[in-house]
């Protein structure tokens, strides 16, 4: 484990000990900050006040509405999937099973969030760009959502099948003990 041998020598080792990672990591972090600053400058170049209001509104909407909503939803799912009896070989942890609902729900809601103007038919005249009628997006989103949940259900069934305890071997009738037999 650790860094490759060529990074363990001299100043690199001292730098890595002080920084906590390799110089390549620092370079990548600085490049990502530079890209973020460039994107921020380009984004704020036009309607600065509108962009700031949008970011603050999105943060408030997330913290005041969405976070409590998906926290309550998570608690309800944990309660629904909780086992009644807690045994040593099967603890009451339900996180694994809940993830088979969380992941497709997250992807479906993310698709809805990104494409809601098309899905909810809020963009007039978009047919000329896509060559599709405006009313197909809702049904296609529902179809994608159903496919996500179906694939997740198949994955859950496979995981449950793989985790099942092995069956005891079936043996023939046990041999009879020697003794008297009755006619």
Buried (B, 14 or more C-beta within 10 A) or exposed (E): EEEEEEBEEEEBEEBBEEEEEBEEEBEEEEEEEEEEEEEEEEEEEEEEEEBEEEEEEEEEEEEEEEEEEBEEEBEEBBEEBEEEEEEEEEEEEBEEBBBBBBBBBEBBEEBBEEBBEBBEBEBEEBEEEEEEEBEBBEEBBEEBBEEBBEEBEEBBEEBEEEEEEEEEEEEEEEEEEEEEEEE
